[in-house]
Amino acid sequence: MDFNMKKLASDAGVFFSRAVQFTEEKLGQAEKTELDAHFENLLAKADCTKNWTEKILHQTEVLLQPNPSVRVEEFLYEKLDRKVPSRVTNGELLAQYMVEAANDFGPGTPYGKTLFKVGETQKRLGGAERDFMHSASINFLNPLRNFLEGDWRTITKERRILENRRLDLDACKARLKKAKAAEAKASLWSDEVEKAEHELRVAQTEFDRQAELTRLLLEGISSTHVNHLRCLHEFVEAQATYYAQGYQYMLDLQKQLGSSKGETFPGTFVGNAESTSPPPATTSPTTVSATIPVVPTVGRAPNPATAVEGALNLSDVKPPASGTRKARVLYDYEAADSSELALLADEMITVYSLPGMDPDWLIGERGNQKGKVPVTYLELLS
């Protein structure tokens, strides 16, 4: 008990001495031992690393998991050292709904069949997202967390000890200065000067030792940057793989939907009467039939609809005995040349197709006017 009381009294004395020194420094009444410029640069670099690591870590967590409630739940599981429960991604959940809807609508119907195909692709996208999140968490987030919760805490602890050693050193310097001032007035203070000098030497030794230890830890920040750089490369690789997979999955889905488009819309295209902006009238050159000669024009890109001009004289075209249909014009269309027919929204025209024509274009007739018209500007009627 006596030992504890002495230690408590000693600790209280040290704490009071540090508090006095700190207060006098703030008031400009005491001198402060300054660290060298290199040490100050190391401290600034460490603080900068810590601040930006926290921001990058937080924003990456938001990127991987936008739901704040889920992030809080995962944080609690991590702190309780419990396994985070497995969750489906948004893509996987959308895939589940699409597949269930396809089964209800009928997997043999065009809509149900398409829903099933899109659902399967969304499932693959969800799986790719899950793999990306797992890889990013292990290879990028965990190293950042380990730095903040490990190395940075050690650095903070040693910096705090160094600050206390500095306060002790400066307090010893102040006591020695006062003892020497008193010694000049009376020789009775010689013992106090000797004691103050001894305390100063001890404080200087402890300060130098702590400063060297803290310096070594701060210089390790450069190694931390190298490690984080490697982790950043791995994060970029994982993200690039994720986006490449998503792109490939969507390309495959486009091909599947494109191959089944003819089955879904056999020879017709029913426009959306509520649409407010007209679709482009031209199509990709790959959709032009190989049997139609392409006639290049000067000053503009060749239009697939005008490619038949050299092989087809519109004045000689006669509508087939069967196969003509009425169509309502959805949008105004300005004819690009004499082979096309200008259109006005909401007017009714007669349309039909000829062998070898681009499937995205039809022959339109309005009174004695005749010309090619884009299918996407029409609502075909029965």
C-alpha positions in Angstrom: 0.0 0.0 0.0 2.9 2.4 0.9 4.5 1.6 -2.5 1.4 2.3 -4.4 0.9 5.6 -2.6 4.4 6.7 -3.4 3.9 5.8 -7.0 0.6 7.6 -7.2 2.2 10.7 -5.6 5.1 10.4 -8.1 2.8 10.1 -11.1 0.7 13.0 -9.9 3.8 15.1 -9.6 5.0 14.3 -13.1 1.5 15.0 -14.5 1.4 18.3 -12.7 4.9 19.2 -13.9 3.9 18.4 -17.5 0.6 20.4 -17.2 2.5 23.4 -16.0 5.1 23.2 -18.8 2.4 22.8 -21.4 0.4 25.8 -20.1 3.4 28.0 -19.9 4.4 27.0 -23.5 0.9 28.0 -24.7 1.2 31.3 -22.9 4.6 31.9 -24.3 6.3 31.9 -20.9 8.4 28.8 -21.4 10.8 27.5 -24.1 9.9 24.5 -26.1 12.3 21.9 -27.6 11.7 21.9 -31.4 12.1 18.8 -33.5 14.4 18.9 -36.5 12.9 19.6 -40.0 13.2 16.0 -41.2 11.3 14.8 -38.2 8.6 17.4 -38.8 8.3 16.3 -42.4 7.9 12.7 -41.3 5.1 13.7 -38.9 3.3 15.7 -41.7 3.7 12.7 -44.1 2.3 10.3 -41.6 -0.7 12.6 -40.8 -1.4 13.0 -44.5 -1.3 9.2 -45.1 -3.6 8.6 -42.2 -6.2 11.2 -43.3 -6.3 10.1 -47.0 -6.3 6.4 -46.1 -9.4 7.0 -43.9 -11.2 8.8 -46.8 -10.2 6.3 -49.4 -11.2 3.4 -47.2 -14.6 4.9 -46.4 -15.5 5.8 -50.0 -14.4 2.4 -51.3 -16.7 0.8 -48.7 -19.5 3.1 -50.0 -18.7 2.0 -53.6 -18.8 -1.7 -52.7 -21.9 -1.4 -50.4 -24.0 1.7 -51.0 -26.5 0.8 -48.3 -25.4 2.5 -45.0 -27.5 0.2 -42.8 -25.8 -2.9 -44.3 -22.3 -1.3 -43.8 -23.1 -0.6 -40.1 -24.3 -4.2 -39.7 -21.2 -5.6 -41.3 -19.0 -3.3 -39.1 -20.8 -4.7 -36.0 -20.3 -8.3 -37.1 -16.6 -7.6 -37.7 -16.2 -6.0 -34.2 -18.0 -8.9 -32.6 -15.7 -11.3 -34.5 -18.6 -13.0 -36.1 -19.0 -14.2 -39.7 -21.0 -11.8 -41.8 -24.1 -13.5 -43.3 -24.1 -14.1 -47.0 -26.3 -11.7 -49.0 -27.5 -11.7 -52.6 -26.4 -8.8 -54.7 -28.9 -6.5 -56.4 -28.2 -8.1 -59.7 -28.9 -11.6 -58.3 -32.1 -10.4 -56.8 -33.2 -8.9 -60.1 -32.3 -12.1 -61.8 -34.5 -14.1 -59.4 -37.5 -11.8 -60.0 -37.1 -12.0 -63.8 -36.8 -15.8 -63.8 -39.9 -16.1 -61.5 -41.8 -13.7 -63.8 -40.8 -15.7 -66.9 -42.1 -18.9 -65.3 -45.4 -17.1 -64.5 -45.8 -15.6 -67.9 -44.8 -18.8 -69.6 -41.2 -19.6 -70.6 -42.4 -20.5 -74.1 -43.9 -17.0 -74.7 -41.7 -14.3 -76.4 -41.8 -12.1 -73.3 -41.2 -15.0 -70.9 -38.3 -16.4 -73.0 -36.6 -13.0 -73.1 -37.1 -12.4 -69.4 -35.5 -15.7 -68.7 -32.5 -14.9 -70.9 -32.0 -11.4 -69.3 -32.5 -12.9 -65.8 -29.7 -15.5 -66.4 -27.4 -12.7 -67.6 -28.3 -10.6 -64.5 -27.4 -13.6 -62.4 -24.0 -13.8 -64.0 -23.5 -10.1 -63.5 -24.4 -10.5 -59.9 -21.9 -13.3 -59.5 -19.2 -11.2 -61.1 -20.1 -8.3 -58.7 -19.8 -10.6 -55.7 -16.4 -11.8 -56.8 -15.2 -8.2 -57.3 -16.5 -7.2 -53.9 -14.8 -10.2 -52.2 -11.5 -9.5 -54.0 -11.5 -5.8 -53.3 -12.3 -6.4 -49.6 -9.4 -8.8 -49.2 -6.8 -7.2 -51.4 -7.5 -3.5 -50.9 -9.8 -2.8 -47.9 -8.2 -5.1 -45.4 -4.6 -3.7 -45.9 -6.0 -0.2 -45.4 -7.8 -1.2 -42.2 -4.8 -3.1 -40.9 -2.7 0.1 -41.3 -5.2 2.3 -39.4 -5.9 -0.3 -36.7 -2.3 -1.5 -36.4 0.6 0.6 -37.5 -1.1 3.9 -37.1 -2.2 3.1 -33.5 1.4 2.2 -32.6 2.7 5.4 -34.2 0.1 7.5 -32.3 1.0 5.8 -29.0 4.7 6.4 -29.5 4.1 10.0 -30.6 2.1 10.6 -27.4 5.0 9.2 -25.3 7.5 11.3 -27.2 5.4 14.4 -26.4 5.4 13.5 -22.7 9.2 13.0 -22.8 9.6 16.4 -24.4 7.5 18.1 -21.7 9.6 16.3 -19.1 12.8 17.5 -20.8 11.7 21.1 -21.1 10.5 21.0 -17.4 13.9 19.8 -16.3 15.6 22.6 -18.4 13.3 25.1 -16.6 14.2 23.7 -13.2 17.9 23.8 -13.9 17.6 27.4 -15.1 15.9 28.4 -11.9 18.4 26.5 -9.8 21.4 28.2 -11.4 19.7 31.6 -11.0 19.2 30.9 -7.3 22.8 29.5 -7.0 24.1 32.9 -8.1 22.5 34.5 -5.1 23.4 31.8 -2.5 25.8 28.9 -2.5 23.3 26.9 -0.5 21.6 26.0 -3.8 24.5 24.0 -5.2 22.9 20.7 -4.4 19.7 21.7 -6.2 21.7 22.5 -9.3 23.4 19.2 -9.2 20.1 17.4 -8.8 18.5 19.4 -11.7 21.5 18.6 -13.9 21.1 14.9 -13.2 17.4 15.0 -13.9 18.1 16.8 -17.2 20.5 14.2 -18.3 18.1 11.4 -17.6 15.2 13.3 -19.3 17.5 14.0 -22.4 18.4 10.4 -22.7 14.8 9.2 -22.5 13.7 11.8 -25.0 16.5 10.9 -27.5 15.6 7.2 -27.2 11.9 7.8 -27.7 12.6 10.2 -30.6 14.7 7.6 -32.4 12.0 4.9 -31.9 9.3 7.3 -33.2 11.5 8.3 -36.1 11.9 4.6 -37.2 8.1 4.1 -37.1 7.5 7.2 -39.1 10.1 6.2 -41.7 8.1 3.0 -42.1 5.3 5.1 -43.7 7.3 4.8 -47.0 7.0 1.1 -46.9 3.3 1.5 -46.2 2.9 3.5 -49.4 4.6 0.7 -51.3 2.3 -1.8 -49.9 -0.8 0.3 -50.6 0.4 0.9 -54.1 0.6 -2.9 -54.7 -2.9 -3.2 -53.2 -4.2 -0.4 -55.4 -2.9 -2.3 -58.5 -4.8 -5.4 -57.4 -7.9 -3.4 -56.8 -7.7 -2.0 -60.4 -7.1 -5.5 -61.8 -10.2 -6.8 -59.9 -12.3 -3.9 -61.1 -11.1 -4.2 -64.7 -11.9 -7.9 -64.6 -15.4 -7.2 -63.3 -16.2 -4.6 -65.9 -14.8 -6.8 -68.7 -17.0 -9.7 -67.6 -20.0 -7.5 -67.4 -19.3 -6.2 -70.9 -18.9 -9.7 -72.3 -22.0 -10.9 -70.6 -24.0 -8.1 -72.1 -22.6 -8.7 -75.6 -23.6 -12.3 -75.4 -27.1 -11.2 -74.2 -27.4 -8.8 -77.2 -26.5 -11.5 -79.6 -29.1 -13.9 -78.1 -31.8 -11.2 -78.2 -30.8 -10.2 -81.7 -31.1 -13.7 -83.0 -34.5 -14.1 -81.5 -35.8 -10.7 -82.6 -37.1 -12.1 -85.9 -39.0 -14.8 -84.1 -40.5 -12.3 -81.7 -41.4 -9.7 -84.3 -41.9 -11.7 -87.6 -41.8 -9.1 -90.4 -43.4 -6.3 -88.3 -42.3 -3.6 -86.1 -44.9 -2.0 -83.9 -43.8 1.5 -82.8 -44.6 3.0 -79.4 -47.3 5.6 -79.9 -46.4 7.3 -76.7 -42.7 7.9 -77.6 -41.8 11.6 -78.0 -38.5 11.3 -79.8 -38.0 9.6 -83.2 -35.4 6.8 -83.4 -32.6 7.0 -86.0 -33.6 6.1 -89.5 -30.4 4.5 -90.5 -29.2 1.1 -89.4 -25.9 -0.6 -89.1 -24.3 -1.6 -92.4 -24.2 -5.2 -91.3 -28.0 -5.4 -91.6 -28.0 -4.6 -95.4 -28.7 -7.6 -97.5 -25.8 -8.9 -99.5 -27.9 -9.1 -102.6 -28.5 -5.3 -102.7 -25.8 -3.3 -104.6 -24.5 -0.4 -102.5 -24.2 2.8 -104.4 -21.8 5.2 -102.6 -22.7 8.9 -102.5 -20.5 11.9 -102.4 -20.4 14.1 -99.2 -22.5 11.8 -96.9 -22.4 8.3 -95.6 -24.2 5.7 -97.7 -27.8 5.1 -96.6 -28.8 1.4 -96.6 -32.2 2.4 -97.9 -30.8 4.1 -100.9 -28.6 1.2 -101.8 -31.3 -0.2 -104.0 -31.6 2.9 -106.1 -29.4 1.5 -108.9 -31.3 -1.7 -109.1 -34.8 -0.4 -108.4 -36.8 2.3 -110.3 -39.6 3.5 -108.0 -41.8 4.6 -110.9 -41.9 1.0 -112.1 -42.6 -0.5 -108.6 -46.0 -2.0 -108.3 -47.6 -3.0 -105.0 -47.9 -6.8 -104.6 -51.3 -8.4 -105.0 -51.2 -9.2 -101.3 -49.1 -8.0 -98.4 -49.9 -4.2 -98.3 -50.7 -2.8 -94.9 -51.8 0.5 -93.5 -49.5 2.3 -91.2 -49.7 5.4 -89.0 -46.7 7.7 -89.0 -45.3 8.3 -85.5 -42.9 11.1 -86.2 -42.1 13.7 -88.9 -39.5 12.4 -91.3 -37.6 14.5 -93.9 -36.7 12.6 -97.0 -32.9 12.4 -97.6 -33.2 12.1 -101.4 -35.7 11.6 -104.2 -36.0 7.8 -103.5 -37.5 8.4 -100.0 -40.9 9.6 -99.0 -41.3 12.5 -96.6 -43.6 11.8 -93.7 -45.8 13.8 -91.3 -46.7 12.6 -87.9 -50.2 11.0 -87.5 -50.8 10.6 -91.2 -51.9 7.3 -92.7 -50.0 5.6 -95.6 -49.9 2.3 -97.4 -46.7 0.3 -97.0 -45.3 -3.0 -98.3 -42.0 -4.7 -98.8 -40.1 -5.9 -101.8 -37.8 -8.9 -102.2 -34.2 -8.0 -101.3 -35.1 -4.8 -99.4 -33.4 -3.8 -96.2 -35.8 -5.1 -93.5 -35.6 -1.8 -91.7 -37.2 0.0 -94.6 -40.5 -0.3 -96.5 -42.0 1.2 -99.7 -44.6 3.8 -98.7 -47.4 5.2 -100.8 -49.5 8.3 -100.2 -51.8 9.1 -103.1 -49.6 9.2 -106.2 -46.4 9.7 -104.1 -44.2 6.8 -103.5 -40.8 6.2 -101.8 -38.8 4.4 -99.1 -39.7 5.0 -95.5 -38.0 3.8 -92.2 -39.9 1.2 -90.3 -39.1 2.7 -87.0 -41.2 5.8 -87.8 -44.3 3.7 -88.3 -47.0 1.9 -86.4 -48.1 -0.9 -88.5 -51.8 -1.6 -88.4 -53.7 -4.8 -89.1 
